[in-house]
Amino acid sequence: MARIACFLLVATTPLLSGCASIIARTGTDLYCLKSKEEVQAKLGKPVATGMEDGEFFEEYRTRRKIAEQWPARCSGIGYAMLVTMTCGTSELISVPNELFILGRRTLLGQPIRVTYGEDGSVKYVRLDEPSMWEPQFERTRVKEESKE
């Protein structure tokens, strides 16, 4: 019995060596881009453009690892509580889940939709398709001038 327990401990240790939130947050940061020119310089030519709800958007398809600003599935107070209450063993599920998402997006590609404001500045960046984890993908850009 002790041999089986030792084997399981050794077999699962590599799964605990990463942090799911670090995996999700690494990669190309699209949230620092402010204009259409910067987005096109970083992502290349869009595969589709259009208007939706009176706002201009461009869609891209990439296999790059894109950094997620605050992925709901591995950040926030709920995730912190989960890790604390399970003494870190929740990473046995979270890390393979993040590695699966990374593999899927790298092998199959992922759609990225960038929505622009009237002045051509980046308003929203939407990664991938909607899922049960993140019903709201958009991250609103707040201009410094509008705070005054």
C-alpha positions in Angstrom: 0.0 0.0 0.0 2.8 2.4 0.8 4.4 1.7 -2.6 1.2 2.7 -4.3 0.9 5.9 -2.3 4.5 6.8 -3.1 4.0 6.1 -6.8 0.9 8.3 -6.8 2.7 11.1 -5.0 5.6 10.9 -7.5 3.2 10.7 -10.5 1.1 13.7 -9.5 3.9 16.0 -8.3 4.7 17.4 -11.8 1.0 18.4 -12.1 1.4 20.6 -9.0 4.6 22.3 -10.3 2.6 25.0 -12.2 0.1 27.6 -11.2 -3.0 27.7 -13.4 -3.3 31.5 -13.1 0.3 32.0 -14.2 -0.3 29.8 -17.3 -3.4 31.7 -18.2 -1.8 35.2 -17.8 1.4 34.5 -19.8 1.7 35.3 -23.5 1.2 38.2 -25.8 -0.6 41.0 -24.0 -3.3 42.5 -26.2 -4.7 44.7 -23.4 -1.9 47.2 -23.6 -2.7 48.0 -27.3 -4.5 51.3 -27.7 -5.0 51.9 -31.4 -6.0 50.0 -34.6 -2.5 50.4 -36.0 -0.9 48.8 -32.9 -3.4 45.8 -33.1 -2.7 45.3 -36.8 1.1 45.5 -36.2 0.8 42.9 -33.5 -1.7 40.5 -35.0 -1.4 41.2 -38.8 -4.2 41.5 -41.2 -7.8 40.8 -39.9 -9.7 37.8 -41.3 -13.0 39.7 -41.0 -14.3 43.2 -40.3 -17.7 44.6 -39.7 -20.1 46.6 -37.6 -22.1 45.3 -34.7 -24.3 47.3 -32.4 -23.0 50.5 -34.0 -19.3 49.6 -33.2 -16.6 48.7 -35.7 -14.8 45.4 -35.1 -12.0 43.3 -36.6 -11.6 39.6 -36.1 -8.3 37.8 -36.1 -7.3 34.1 -36.0 -4.1 33.2 -34.3 -2.3 30.2 -32.7 -0.2 32.4 -30.4 -0.5 32.2 -26.7 -2.5 35.3 -25.7 -2.4 36.5 -22.1 -5.7 36.6 -20.4 -6.1 39.6 -18.1 -8.4 38.1 -15.4 -9.5 34.7 -16.4 -12.5 33.9 -14.2 -11.7 30.2 -14.1 -8.4 30.8 -12.2 -8.3 34.2 -10.5 -10.3 36.1 -8.0 -11.5 35.4 -4.5 -13.3 32.2 -5.5 -10.1 30.7 -6.9 -8.1 31.8 -3.8 -10.6 30.1 -1.6 -10.6 27.0 -3.6 -6.8 26.7 -3.5 -6.7 27.5 0.3 -9.6 25.1 1.2 -8.1 22.3 -0.8 -4.5 23.0 0.4 -3.5 23.4 -3.3 -4.8 20.1 -4.5 -7.3 21.9 -6.8 -4.2 22.6 -9.0 -4.4 18.9 -9.9 -7.5 19.9 -12.0 -6.7 23.5 -12.8 -3.3 23.1 -14.3 -4.3 20.2 -16.7 -7.3 22.3 -17.6 -5.2 25.3 -18.5 -2.7 23.1 -20.4 -5.7 21.6 -22.4 -6.9 25.1 -23.2 -3.4 26.2 -24.2 -3.0 23.1 -26.4 -6.4 23.5 -28.0 -5.8 27.2 -28.8 -2.3 26.5 -30.1 -3.1 23.6 -32.3 -6.6 24.7 -33.6 -6.1 28.5 -33.3 -8.4 30.9 -31.5 -10.6 33.8 -32.7 -9.9 37.3 -31.4 -12.4 40.1 -31.8 -11.2 43.7 -31.3 -13.9 46.3 -31.1 -12.9 50.0 -31.7 -14.4 53.2 -30.5 -15.3 56.1 -32.8 -11.8 57.6 -32.6 -10.2 54.2 -33.6 -9.0 53.4 -30.1 -9.4 49.8 -28.7 -12.6 49.5 -26.7 -12.9 45.7 -26.2 -10.8 42.7 -26.7 -12.7 39.4 -26.8 -10.7 36.1 -26.7 -12.0 32.8 -28.0 -15.6 31.8 -28.0 -17.9 32.3 -25.0 -17.8 29.5 -22.4 -19.4 28.6 -19.1 -16.4 30.1 -17.3 -16.6 33.6 -18.6 -20.0 34.9 -19.7 -18.5 38.4 -20.2 -15.2 38.4 -22.1 -15.1 42.1 -22.9 -12.7 44.4 -21.0 -13.8 48.0 -21.3 -11.0 50.5 -21.9 -11.4 53.6 -19.9 -9.8 56.7 -21.4 -7.9 58.9 -19.1 -9.5 62.0 -20.6 -13.0 60.8 -19.6 -12.1 60.5 -16.0 -11.7 64.3 -15.8 
